[in-house]
Amino acid sequence: MQFAVFAHGEAGSGPESHKPRRETALTEPGTYWTRRVSRRSALRGAGVATAGVAGAVLIGCGSDDDDPTATATTAPGEPTADATQVRDTSTPASNVITRGGTYTGWLAGDPPTLNPYGNASFEGKVAGAFVYNRLYKRETFAGSDGGETLPGPDAALSAESDDGQTWTIKLRDLNMQDVPPVSGRKLDAEDVLFSAGLLQAEESPNRDAVTNWVKIEAPDSETVVFTLDAPSPTFLEQIADANLLHIIPKEADGEFDPATTMIGGGPWILNEYRPSSGFSYDRNPNYYEIGDDGEPIPYVDHYERPIIPEYANRLAQFLAGNLSELTINANDVIGLRNDEPDLQWLGQVSQLQSIFYWDNTLTTDAAYGDDRFRKAVSMSLDRDGLTDLGYNTFALRDAGLPANLQWNNIIPAGWGDRWWLDPQSEAHGESGQFFNFDVAEAVKLLQAQGVEDGFEIPYIYTSRYTGAFPPIAEAQIAMLQAIGLSPQTDVQDYSSLYITNTFRGDFEGMAFGYETPFPEAGGYWNRMFGSDPANHSKIVTEAMTDIDNRQKVELDEEARRAIMHEGQILNAENMYYVPSQAGAGTSYRAYQSNVQGGIRDTLGYGGGVEEAIFYWIDA
């Protein structure tokens, strides 16, 4: 079997084995909506799996023809069109690229460290992606949805394999940033080996995501050879994952501290990090990628990321024109579309998953060690109500806007039915009943177990997450109380306690939180059922280990999908983790009308290199 050399993608279509997708018409005179029917196929090597597709829509792009009153034919309460569906209007674009100026994003709080290998924090990964190369990155394009994006070369020029097990990476002729002590030298194979060593180190939070890398060698300065423990359908996804292999120069071994300083070969040079205030980046004038005007990108000279913890303050800054983009709370979307008709919009269903988890589920003597307790928690959840609460689903539908009502499984709904198994489908079998909102049955399960009314249990979550997460986390308290539990709420600081302790299984009781949006759906099995140090509930079973071992080496996509479905059913039969609806709804981002270059969305934490470098500010 010959595995292809992967560079930039070609037009193609998704897997033909999927059931037909149900569409929702969004039509009104003067409004143009179109379903994207093609997707890039850069991963069309024999048997190599591509990323799943999640739903995104570009809406209300500032044109007078964009009427927000278009009406959806899907009735409220009906499942929405599949999460993989994409509709868009063309993003307004100037014919003339304008260079210079500042793009301003935002973040809600400080990362615990600037070192992407320092802990599992998403903020550390996001910050790292601005500055550091990966061997591969996600390839976006104007109008792209994150799930459509596929791995494409970054620090690598190519990846070749004859058997899917030994991969030869040829490195790009790439200059590091001209910042001491690296000072613009060439990136070479030693940098890759050094960084791989950081990723695989005992203290690395993501080391268990690459246990299949059994040997990494550098025959010369421009070549790195990875030997895996078995043929892998997802190797390119691994090296493109912004959770994993950020290429930090070997000078970090004693000449600078990556916990406080970032120097790489990426598109943005860190100018300053001000704790509690924000990040300032300057464009890297020597970045390798060339823009549509024939000059190196990024197009803008500066990228600012101010820390603004409160949503109300962020919204005020956005409305004042001080932020280039903002994730908009669901209840504000309709009004803002009406009041600010020139804004550009991106609606998307992410691969973000929220879950209930417990400490030491398999070995604890506590009540939650019994699967009846966990099933009762799941059946206490009004999932449609939670989705509407977090995402204003029914009102958005009434306004003619896409709004998802599908339910997360242990693989999130945002993956679509390429990997996700619909808990409400016949294919889920009897285990699907444990997702149903059924207070009476939940109470029976607890009573049969001998759990007394008013049973106290710690209920932990973090204050860091924004958007749909806080109202859903709070609403679940009343739902748990309705089945006779007495949750003792503990809202933890993200950096000092939640991500460093609770997320890694060091807690007592019950926790609720997000799981990282893995760019490859197989990542959920090792994280939540394997040797990953962030296996939140310390669940390692023979059956789940078998699921992981089989899915990660299966080269036939239909067979791999069946394994993924089997694992989701197995989790539901035991409710080791209880999926909830934060992350499952349709989220909306608004962009100022002067943001040009084609609004795009990536998958995971690589927005600094996979989105921001392509935007310019129309003067």
C-alpha positions in Angstrom: 0.0 0.0 0.0 1.4 3.4 -1.0 0.5 6.4 1.2 0.4 9.7 -0.7 2.5 12.8 -0.4 0.3 15.4 1.1 0.5 19.0 0.1 -2.3 21.4 -0.8 -5.7 19.9 -1.3 -7.7 19.2 -4.4 -11.5 19.5 -4.7 -13.4 16.4 -3.7 -16.3 15.1 -1.7 -16.9 13.5 1.6 -17.4 9.8 2.3 -20.1 8.4 0.1 -21.1 5.8 2.6 -23.0 8.3 4.8 -26.8 8.4 4.9 -28.3 11.3 3.0 -28.2 14.6 4.9 -31.5 16.3 5.7 -31.5 19.9 4.6 -33.3 22.9 5.9 -34.3 25.5 3.4 -33.5 29.1 4.2 -35.0 31.1 1.5 -36.5 34.5 1.1 -36.5 37.0 -1.8 -33.4 39.0 -1.7 -31.5 36.5 0.4 -29.0 34.1 -1.2 -28.2 30.9 0.7 -26.2 28.1 -0.7 -25.1 24.7 0.6 -21.4 24.0 0.1 -21.3 20.7 -1.7 -17.6 20.2 -2.2 -14.8 19.8 0.3 -11.1 19.7 0.0 -9.5 16.3 -0.1 -5.8 16.7 0.6 -5.9 13.4 2.5 -6.9 11.2 -0.3 -4.0 8.8 0.1 -5.0 5.1 0.1 -6.9 4.4 3.3 -5.9 7.6 5.1 -8.8 9.0 7.1 -9.7 12.7 6.9 -11.1 15.1 9.5 -14.7 15.0 10.3 -17.0 17.8 9.1 -18.8 20.2 11.4 -21.4 22.8 10.6 -20.7 26.4 9.8 -22.6 29.1 8.2 -21.5 32.5 7.1 -24.5 34.8 7.6 -25.5 38.4 7.3 -22.4 39.6 5.6 -23.2 43.2 5.5 -25.0 43.2 2.2 -28.4 45.0 1.8 -29.7 41.7 0.4 -29.0 39.9 3.7 -32.4 39.8 5.3 -32.3 38.3 8.8 -36.0 37.5 8.7 -35.6 34.5 6.4 -37.6 31.6 7.7 -36.5 28.1 8.3 -38.7 25.2 7.4 -37.5 23.1 10.3 -40.0 23.4 13.1 -38.8 24.2 16.7 -38.4 20.9 18.6 -37.4 19.0 15.5 -33.8 17.9 15.2 -31.9 20.5 13.1 -30.2 19.8 9.8 -27.1 17.7 10.3 -24.1 19.3 12.0 -22.1 18.7 8.9 -24.3 21.0 6.8 -22.7 24.2 5.5 -24.5 27.2 4.1 -22.9 30.5 3.3 -23.1 33.8 1.6 -19.9 35.1 0.1 -17.9 37.1 2.5 -17.4 40.7 1.3 -13.9 41.2 0.0 -12.1 44.3 -1.3 -10.4 43.9 -4.7 -7.3 45.5 -3.3 -5.4 44.0 -0.4 -4.6 46.5 2.3 -1.5 45.8 4.3 -0.7 47.2 7.8 -2.8 48.0 10.8 -3.8 46.0 13.8 -6.2 43.0 14.2 -7.6 42.8 17.7 -9.0 39.6 19.1 -9.5 38.8 22.8 -9.2 36.3 25.6 -10.9 35.8 28.9 -7.9 35.2 31.1 -4.2 34.4 31.4 -2.8 31.1 30.4 -1.2 29.2 33.3 2.1 29.2 31.3 3.3 30.2 27.9 4.9 26.8 27.4 2.5 24.7 25.3 4.1 21.6 27.0 3.6 23.0 30.4 0.1 21.8 31.1 -3.2 20.9 29.4 -4.5 24.5 29.3 -6.2 25.4 26.0 -4.9 29.0 26.4 -1.3 27.7 26.4 -2.0 25.9 23.1 -3.7 28.9 21.5 -0.8 31.2 22.4 1.7 28.7 21.2 0.1 28.4 17.8 0.7 32.1 17.1 4.4 31.7 17.4 5.5 28.1 16.9 5.3 26.0 13.8 4.0 22.5 13.6 5.1 20.0 11.0 1.6 20.2 9.5 -1.3 22.6 10.2 -5.0 22.8 9.2 -5.5 24.2 5.8 -8.3 26.8 5.8 -9.9 28.7 3.0 -12.4 31.5 2.7 -15.7 30.2 3.9 -14.2 27.0 5.4 -15.8 25.3 8.3 -13.4 23.8 10.8 -14.4 20.2 10.1 -13.7 20.7 6.4 -10.1 21.6 7.1 -7.4 19.0 6.4 -3.8 18.7 7.4 -1.4 20.6 5.1 2.4 21.2 5.3 3.8 23.8 7.7 7.4 23.3 8.8 7.3 20.1 6.7 7.3 20.1 2.9 5.9 16.6 2.7 5.2 13.4 4.5 5.6 10.0 2.8 5.1 6.4 3.8 5.0 3.1 2.0 3.2 1.3 4.8 1.6 3.8 7.0 3.9 2.9 9.8 7.2 4.6 8.9 6.8 8.2 7.8 9.6 10.3 6.3 9.1 14.1 6.8 11.1 16.5 4.6 11.5 19.9 6.3 10.9 23.2 4.6 13.7 25.7 4.1 12.4 27.9 6.9 14.0 30.7 8.9 13.2 31.0 12.6 12.2 34.4 13.9 15.0 37.0 14.1 14.9 37.1 17.9 17.9 36.3 20.1 19.2 33.7 20.9 17.7 32.1 17.8 18.4 35.1 15.6 16.8 33.9 12.3 18.7 30.7 11.8 17.2 27.8 9.8 14.8 25.5 11.5 16.3 22.0 11.4 15.7 18.4 12.4 17.3 18.9 15.8 14.5 21.4 16.7 11.9 18.7 15.8 13.7 16.1 17.9 14.1 18.5 20.8 10.4 19.4 20.7 9.3 15.7 20.3 11.3 15.0 23.4 9.4 17.7 25.3 6.1 16.2 24.1 7.1 12.7 25.1 8.6 13.7 28.5 7.2 12.2 31.6 5.8 15.5 32.8 4.1 16.4 29.4 0.3 16.5 29.7 -0.2 15.1 26.2 2.5 12.5 26.1 0.0 9.6 26.0 -1.5 11.0 22.8 1.6 10.0 20.9 2.5 6.6 22.5 2.4 5.1 19.0 5.6 7.1 18.2 8.2 4.4 19.0 11.2 6.0 17.3 12.0 9.4 15.8 15.3 9.8 13.9 17.0 12.6 11.9 19.1 11.1 9.0 20.1 14.7 8.1 19.2 18.2 9.1 16.3 18.4 6.6 14.7 15.0 7.3 12.9 13.4 10.2 11.7 9.8 10.2 8.9 8.7 12.5 8.4 5.0 13.2 5.0 4.1 14.6 4.0 1.0 16.5 1.5 0.1 13.7 0.1 1.6 10.5 -1.9 4.7 11.4 -4.7 6.4 9.5 -4.3 9.5 11.6 -0.6 10.3 11.7 -1.0 13.6 9.8 -3.8 14.6 12.1 -1.4 14.0 15.0 1.3 16.3 13.7 -1.2 18.9 12.7 -2.9 18.9 16.1 -2.3 22.2 18.0 -2.5 20.2 21.2 0.7 18.3 20.4 4.0 19.0 18.5 4.8 22.7 18.6 8.3 23.1 17.3 10.3 25.0 20.0 13.9 25.8 19.0 16.6 23.8 20.8 17.9 27.0 22.3 15.0 26.6 24.8 17.3 24.0 26.5 19.0 26.6 28.7 19.2 29.8 26.6 15.6 30.9 27.1 12.6 29.8 29.2 9.6 28.8 27.1 7.4 29.3 30.2 7.9 33.0 29.9 9.3 33.6 26.4 8.1 32.4 23.0 10.4 32.2 19.9 9.6 30.1 16.9 9.2 30.2 13.2 5.6 31.1 13.0 3.8 34.1 11.6 3.7 36.2 14.8 6.5 37.4 16.9 5.6 37.9 20.6 6.2 41.6 21.3 4.9 41.5 24.9 2.9 39.5 27.3 1.3 41.5 30.1 -0.3 39.2 32.8 -3.9 40.2 33.3 -3.7 42.6 30.4 -2.9 40.7 27.2 -0.6 39.8 24.4 0.9 41.9 21.7 2.3 40.3 18.5 4.1 41.7 15.5 4.1 40.1 12.1 7.1 38.0 11.3 8.5 39.7 8.1 10.3 36.4 7.2 7.4 34.1 7.4 7.4 31.6 4.6 3.8 31.8 3.4 3.1 34.2 0.5 -0.2 36.1 0.3 -2.3 36.8 -2.7 -0.4 40.0 -3.4 2.9 38.1 -3.8 4.4 39.2 -0.4 4.8 37.3 2.8 1.8 37.2 5.2 0.3 38.1 7.7 -1.2 41.1 6.0 -1.6 43.1 9.2 1.4 44.4 11.1 0.1 43.7 14.6 -2.2 41.4 16.4 -3.5 42.3 19.9 -5.2 39.9 22.3 -6.4 41.9 25.3 -7.6 40.0 28.3 -11.3 41.0 29.0 -12.9 38.6 31.4 -16.4 39.9 31.4 -18.6 39.4 28.3 -20.4 42.7 28.8 -17.1 44.5 28.6 -16.1 42.6 25.5 -19.4 43.4 23.8 -19.0 47.1 24.6 -15.5 47.1 23.2 -16.7 45.3 20.0 -19.5 47.7 19.5 -17.1 50.6 19.9 -15.0 49.1 17.1 -12.1 48.2 19.4 -12.3 44.4 18.7 -12.1 42.9 15.3 -14.2 39.9 16.2 -16.2 38.5 19.1 -18.1 35.4 20.0 -21.6 36.6 20.6 -23.9 35.2 23.4 -26.8 33.5 21.9 -29.4 35.9 23.3 -27.7 38.9 21.7 -27.4 37.4 18.1 -30.8 38.4 16.7 -30.8 41.9 18.2 -27.2 42.6 17.1 -28.0 41.4 13.6 -30.8 43.8 13.4 -29.0 46.8 15.0 -25.7 46.3 13.2 -26.5 45.1 9.7 -22.9 45.6 8.4 -21.4 43.0 10.7 -20.2 39.7 9.2 -21.3 36.5 11.0 -20.0 32.9 11.3 -22.3 30.3 12.8 -20.8 26.9 13.7 -21.4 23.7 15.6 -18.0 22.9 17.2 -16.4 19.6 18.1 -16.5 20.8 21.7 -17.9 18.4 24.2 -19.0 18.9 27.8 -19.2 16.0 30.3 -19.9 15.0 33.8 -17.1 13.0 35.4 -16.3 11.5 38.8 -13.2 10.8 40.7 -11.8 7.2 40.4 -15.1 5.8 39.0 -14.0 2.2 38.9 -12.4 2.0 42.4 -14.4 4.4 44.5 -16.8 3.2 47.3 -18.9 6.3 46.7 -22.4 6.1 45.2 -21.2 7.3 41.8 -19.2 4.1 41.4 -22.5 2.4 40.6 -23.6 2.9 37.0 -27.2 3.4 38.1 -26.1 6.7 39.8 -24.4 7.9 36.6 -27.4 6.9 34.4 -29.7 8.8 36.8 -27.6 11.9 36.4 -27.8 11.6 32.6 -31.6 11.1 32.7 -32.0 14.2 34.9 -30.8 16.3 32.0 -33.3 18.1 29.8 -30.9 18.2 26.8 -33.2 20.2 24.5 -33.9 22.7 27.3 -30.2 23.0 28.1 -29.4 23.6 24.4 -32.1 26.3 24.1 -30.9 27.9 27.3 -27.3 28.0 26.2 -27.8 28.8 22.5 -31.3 30.5 22.2 -32.1 27.7 19.8 -35.8 28.1 19.2 -35.7 31.9 18.9 -32.8 31.6 16.4 -34.8 29.1 14.4 -37.9 31.3 14.4 -35.6 34.1 13.0 -34.6 31.8 10.2 -31.1 31.1 11.5 -29.5 27.6 11.8 -29.6 26.3 15.3 -28.6 22.8 16.3 -30.6 20.6 18.6 -28.6 17.3 18.3 -27.2 15.8 21.4 -23.6 15.2 22.3 -22.4 11.7 22.7 -19.0 10.8 24.1 -17.9 11.9 20.6 -19.6 15.4 20.1 -22.4 16.0 17.7 -20.3 18.5 15.9 -18.4 15.7 14.2 -21.6 14.8 12.3 -22.4 11.2 11.6 -19.0 10.5 10.2 -17.9 9.5 13.7 -20.7 10.7 16.0 -23.5 8.3 16.9 -26.9 10.0 17.4 -28.1 9.1 20.9 -31.7 9.4 19.6 -31.2 7.0 16.7 -32.3 3.4 16.4 -28.6 2.6 15.8 -27.9 3.4 19.4 -30.1 0.6 20.6 -31.3 0.2 24.1 -28.5 2.3 25.6 -30.0 5.4 24.0 -32.7 5.4 26.7 -30.1 6.7 29.2 -29.9 10.0 27.3 -33.7 10.6 27.6 -35.0 13.2 30.0 -36.9 11.0 32.5 -37.0 12.3 36.1 -39.2 9.5 37.3 -36.9 6.7 36.0 -33.8 8.5 37.3 -35.4 8.6 40.8 -36.2 4.9 40.5 -32.5 4.1 39.7 -31.3 6.0 42.7 -33.9 4.4 45.0 -33.0 1.0 43.7 -29.4 1.7 44.6 -30.3 3.0 48.1 -29.4 6.6 47.5 -31.4 8.7 49.9 -33.2 11.9 49.0 -30.9 14.9 49.6 -27.7 13.0 48.9 -24.9 15.5 49.0 -22.2 15.4 46.3 -19.6 18.0 45.3 -20.4 19.6 41.9 -17.2 21.2 40.5 -16.8 23.4 37.5 -14.7 26.4 36.5 -15.4 30.1 36.1 -13.1 30.4 33.0 -15.4 29.1 30.3 -17.8 31.7 28.7 -20.8 31.7 26.4 -23.2 28.7 26.8 -21.2 27.0 29.5 -22.1 29.0 32.6 -25.9 29.0 32.2 -25.9 25.3 31.4 -23.6 24.5 34.3 -25.9 26.4 36.7 -29.2 25.0 35.2 -28.0 21.5 35.8 -28.0 22.1 39.5 -31.8 22.3 39.6 -32.0 19.2 37.4 -29.9 17.2 39.8 -32.0 18.5 42.7 -35.1 17.3 40.9 -34.0 13.7 41.2 -33.1 14.0 44.9 -29.5 14.9 44.8 -28.0 17.8 46.7 -25.0 19.2 44.6 -22.5 21.2 46.6 -21.3 23.7 44.1 -17.6 24.5 43.9 -16.7 27.0 41.2 -12.9 26.7 40.8 -10.3 29.1 39.4 -9.2 27.7 36.1 -5.4 28.2 36.2 -4.6 27.5 39.8 -6.9 24.5 40.5 -9.3 23.3 37.7 -6.8 22.6 34.9 -4.0 21.6 37.2 -6.0 19.2 39.5 -9.6 18.5 38.7 -9.2 18.1 35.0 -6.4 15.6 35.7 -8.6 13.5 38.0 -7.3 15.0 41.3 -10.6 15.8 43.1 -13.4 14.2 45.0 -17.0 14.0 43.9 -18.5 15.1 40.5 -17.2 17.6 38.0 -18.6 19.2 34.9 -16.3 20.6 32.2 -15.3 20.8 28.6 -13.2 18.3 26.8 -10.8 19.6 24.3 -12.0 19.6 20.6 -9.7 17.0 19.3 -8.9 17.5 15.6 -9.0 13.7 15.2 -12.0 12.0 16.7 -9.9 9.0 17.9 -8.3 11.3 20.5 -11.3 10.9 22.8 -10.6 7.2 23.6 -7.1 7.6 25.0 -7.9 10.9 26.8 -10.9 9.5 28.6 -10.3 5.7 28.8 -6.5 5.3 28.4 -3.2 6.1 30.0 -3.5 9.8 29.4 -2.8 11.7 32.7 -5.9 13.7 32.0 -8.1 10.6 32.1 -10.5 12.5 34.3 -12.2 9.5 36.0 -9.3 7.1 35.8 -11.3 4.7 33.7 -9.2 2.0 32.1 -11.2 -1.1 31.1 -10.3 -4.0 28.8 -13.3 -3.3 26.5 -12.5 0.4 26.1 -8.8 -0.3 25.6 -9.8 -2.7 22.8 -11.9 0.1 21.2 -8.9 2.4 21.3 -6.5 -0.2 20.0 -8.7 -1.1 17.1 -9.9 2.3 16.0 -6.4 3.8 15.8 -5.0 1.3 13.3 -8.1 0.6 11.2 -7.5 2.0 7.7 -10.9 1.3 6.3 -13.1 4.2 7.2 -16.4 2.4 7.3 -15.0 -0.2 9.6 -13.4 2.5 11.8 -16.8 4.3 12.0 -18.4 1.0 13.3 -15.7 0.8 16.0 -16.3 4.4 17.0 -20.1 3.7 17.3 -19.4 0.6 19.3 -17.4 2.7 21.8 -20.1 5.3 22.2 -22.7 2.6 22.9 -20.3 1.0 25.4 -19.9 4.3 27.3 -23.7 4.8 27.3 -24.3 1.3 28.7 -22.1 2.3 31.7 -22.3 6.1 31.5 -18.7 6.4 32.6 -19.0 9.9 31.3 -22.3 11.7 30.9 -22.3 14.0 27.8 -24.1 17.3 28.1 -25.0 20.1 25.8 -22.5 22.9 26.3 -20.6 22.8 23.0 -23.4 21.1 21.0 -25.4 24.2 20.0 -24.8 26.6 17.2 -22.4 29.4 18.3 -22.1 32.7 16.5 -19.0 34.9 15.9 -19.4 38.5 14.6 -16.7 40.3 12.6 -16.3 44.0 11.9 -17.2 44.9 8.3 -13.6 46.0 7.6 -12.2 42.5 8.2 -11.3 41.2 4.8 -9.7 38.2 3.3 -12.6 35.7 3.6 -13.9 34.7 7.0 -12.8 31.1 7.8 -12.9 28.7 10.6 -10.3 26.1 11.7 -10.4 23.0 13.9 -8.8 23.2 17.3 -6.4 25.8 18.7 -4.5 26.9 15.6 -6.5 30.1 14.8 -3.4 32.3 15.1 -1.8 30.7 12.0 -4.8 29.1 10.3 -7.2 32.1 10.4 -5.7 35.3 11.5 -2.8 35.5 9.0 -5.2 35.7 6.1 -7.2 38.7 7.3 -6.5 42.3 6.4 -8.2 45.5 7.6 -9.9 47.5 4.8 -8.9 51.1 5.3 
